[in-house]
């Protein structure tokens, strides 16, 4: 009997001793530079015209769509034509911060094509002001990230 109880007890002690604490999802995730992720905001910054489009999910979708449309419309056609087809199969990762006044800062773009990276950075820096993001009634800096498919971006940029 001792041969069964002692190993079972040992397993339980190890299991409970090494188990992790449950994470509190209500705790706000703030980065070291004081920004809050777009997805966890009470009142996330919205692109102009998206503030009253329905639910928060619909507002966020509207903002993403308008950012993509803005980039496609402003994309330099000559740059779009010069980018090779093998670069068009990549994704473009964009991140930026919407500050407490709704302005864009700290733009970062990641893609395999240097010309595309420079052009997207140039365009994102010219995005119009967003509505201010607030958390518990206090204006805060908000980090925002979006991923675009390069082939769709280039195809639509050449059309416009």
C-alpha positions, 0 to 999 in steps of 0.5 A, spaced: 500 500 500 505 504 501 508 503 494 502 506 491 500 512 496 507 515 496 508 515 489 501 518 488 502 523 494 509 525 490 506 526 484 500 531 487 505 535 491 510 536 484 503 537 480 501 543 485 508 545 487 509 547 479 502 549 477 502 556 475 498 561 477 492 563 473 493 570 470 488 575 471 486 578 464 483 584 467 490 587 469 492 592 464 498 590 459 502 596 459 509 596 455 515 600 458 514 606 454 507 607 457 503 605 451 497 600 452 495 595 446 489 597 442 485 591 443 484 592 450 482 599 450 475 601 453 475 607 448 480 605 442 482 610 438 478 610 431 480 613 424 476 619 422 469 616 420 469 610 424 467 612 431 459 611 430 459 605 426 456 600 431 459 596 436 467 596 438 468 590 434 465 594 427 469 600 429 476 597 430 474 593 423 472 600 420 479 603 422 483 597 419 479 597 413 480 605 412 488 604 414 489 599 408 485 603 403 489 610 405 495 606 404 493 603 397 490 610 395 497 614 397 502 608 394 506 611 389 504 607 383 511 608 380 514 604 386 508 599 386 510 598 379 518 597 380 517 592 386 518 585 383 513 580 383 516 575 388 516 581 393 509 581 392 508 574 396 510 577 402 506 580 408 507 588 410 507 588 418 506 595 420 506 598 428 505 605 430 503 609 436 497 613 437 498 619 442 494 622 447 492 627 441 490 622 436 497 623 432 501 618 429 508 616 432 514 611 432 512 608 426 515 601 424 514 597 418 517 590 417 517 587 410 522 584 405 522 589 400 526 596 402 522 600 397 516 598 399 518 599 407 520 606 405 514 607 401 509 604 407 513 608 412 512 615 408 504 613 408 503 611 415 506 618 417 501 622 413 495 618 416 490 623 419 489 624 426 485 619 430 480 620 435 483 620 442 484 613 446 482 613 453 482 608 458 478 609 464 476 616 462 484 618 462 487 619 455 493 614 453 498 612 448 495 606 444 500 601 440 496 599 434 499 594 429 496 591 422 498 586 417 497 587 410 498 582 404 503 585 399 500 583 393 493 586 394 496 592 396 501 593 390 495 590 385 490 596 388 495 601 388 497 600 381 489 600 380 488 607 383 
